[in-house]
Amino acid sequence: MADTRTQNMEKRRERTLEQARKVLADGGFDALNLRDLAEISGITVPTIYNLIGNKAEILKALVMGTFAKFEESLDSRLPCPTEQLPLLMMNTLADMIGSDEDSYRATALATERLEMESEEGSDYGYRRAPLRKFARKMLLDARAEGLLKGDIDSDLLVEQVIGIHQIAFRDWAHRAISLDDLRKQSLRGFYIALSADAVPEFRTQLVAQLKKL
C-alpha cells in the first residue's frame, strides 16, 4: 500500500511540474502562481506544498529535472573517446532543448528572475549541473591519456568551460542567439580551454575543430 501511495504521489508531482512548465512557456514567470496551478492540476494548494513546495521550489524542481534528463540522455550515449565528449555533450543538450525549446527557455528565464529576486544568493543548481561533472571527468581523462600536459589546474579549466557555456545559455534564453549558436559557442569554450593545456598533436586537432565551427 505504501509503495502504491508513493507512486501515486510521484505521478501527481510530475503532472503538476508538467503543468508548471506549460504555464511558464505560455505566460512566463508572472503567470505561475500556486492557486491557478492547483486548479489546472486538479489538486489543492496545500497538496502542491506537500508534493513540491513553494514557487521557488517548483522552479528548482524543474531545473533539477532538466539536469537529470540531460545526464540520463548523455549516459545512454556513452562511452565515447575523450576528445569527442565535448561534441557529444553539446549535441545531447541541443537535442534535449530542441524537443521543447519554448518550455526550456521559459524555465531558464523564470529561474534567472528568481535568482535576481532571491536573498539566498543561490545559483539554483548550476554548481551541481551534470555538465560540470562531465567536463571535469573529461579533463581528468584527457590528462590521464596524455592529451593534456597538466600545466593548468583542471578545476580552473572547468570554470572557464562552464563560464562560457553559462553566458551562451543566457544569451540563448534571451533570444540573442539561436540554439545552434548556443551549441557552437559552448563548444568553442571547450576547445579553447583544452587548447590552453593540450599537447601539440591534440592542440592541432582542437584547432581543426574550432575552424569547423
VOGU-917370 format. One record per residue (C-alpha): x, y, z; residue in one letter. Coordinates in steps of 0.5 Angstrom, whole numbers, plus 500, padded with zeros to 3 digits. Example, Ala and Ser with C-alpha at 12.3 -4.5 7.8 and 13.67 -1.06 7.14 Angstrom:
<atoms>
525491516a527498514s
</atoms>
This chain:
<atoms>
500500500m506505502a509504495d503505491t502511495r509514494t508512486q501516486n505522490m510522485e506522479k502528482r508531483r511530476e504532473r504538477t511540474l509539467e503544468q508549471a512548465r507550461k504556465v512558464l512557457a505561456d506566460g512567464g514568471f509572473d504567470a506562475l502562482n500557486l493558486r492557479d497552478l493548483a487549479e489546473i493541476s486538480g489539487i490544492t495549494v497545500p498539496t503543492i507545498y507538500n509535494l514540491i514547496g513554494n514558487k522558488a522550490e518549484i523552479l528549483k525542481a524544474l532546473v534540477m529535473g533538467t539537469f537529471a534529464k541531461f545527465e541520463e541522456s548523456l550517460d546513455s551515449r557514453l562511453p566515447c573518446p575523451t577528445e570527443q566528449l565536448p561535442l557529445l555534451m553540447m549536442n546532447t544538450l542542444a537535442d534536449m533543449i530543442g525538443s521543447d525550446e520555449d519551455s526550457y527558455r521560460a524556465t531559464a528566464l524565471a530562474t534567473e529572475r528568482l536568483e536576482m530577487e532572492s536574498e539567498e545568493g544561490s545559483d539554484y543548481g549551477y554548481r551541481r550541474a552535470p555539465l560541470r561534473k562531466f567537464a571535470r572528468k573529461m579534463l582529468l581523463d585527458a591529462r591521464a591520457e597524455g592529451l594535456l600537459k598538466g601545467d594548468i589546474d584542472s579546476d581552473l579550466l573547468v571554471e573557464q569552460v562553465i563560465g563561457i557556457h553560462q554566458i552563452a546559455f543566458r544569451d540564448w535564454a534572452h534570444r540574443a543567440i540561437s540554440l545552435d549558437d549556444l552549442r557553438k559558443q560553448s564548444l569554443r569555450g571547451f576547445y580554447i580552454a583545452l588548447s591552453a594546456d594541450a600537448v602539441p598534437e592534441f592542440r592541433t586537433q583542437l584548432v582544427a575543431q575551432l576552425k570548423k565552428l
</atoms>
